[in-house]
Amino acid sequence: MNLKKEIIRICENVGAVIEENEDLSDIIEDSLMYVSLIVELEDEFGIEIPTEYLNIDSIGTIDSLVLIVNRLIDINKDIQCL
């Protein structure tokens, strides 16, 4: 699975057209679109986005979002191994 491609697909599913290195805050049109994106990411990857990332300005670019999601997936795997 290419995580970045999956995240871009999810962004497009909620109506956000992703351009390389563009800030998500410039792409996400409103808070409803952002909440939809967060819910889709959580459902798709079985993660919970921490509160500090619920503000779109705290995420930055698509590459930053990929890093965040990847870390959360790794944390979930570590917890499941316990």
PEFEN-V120885 format. One line per field, one symbol per residue. ss: DSSP state (H for helix, E for strand, L for the rest). phi: phi as a letter, one per 40 degrees, with the letter a starting at -180 (. if undefined). psi: psi as a letter, one per 20 degrees, with the letter a starting at -180 (. if undefined). Layout:
BEGIN
ss=???
phi=???
psi=???
END
This chain:
BEGIN
ss=LLHHHHHHHHHHHLLLLLLLLLEHHHHLLLHHHHHHHHHHHHHHHLLLLLHHHLLHHHLLEHHHHHHHHHHHHHHHHHHHHL
phi=.cdcccccccdccchcccbdgccccccccaccccccccccccccbgbbccdcbccdcccgcccccccccccccccccccccc
psi=pogghgggggghhjjpopqpjqphhigphrhgggggggggggggjlropqhijiphiigcrhhgggggggghggggggghi.
END
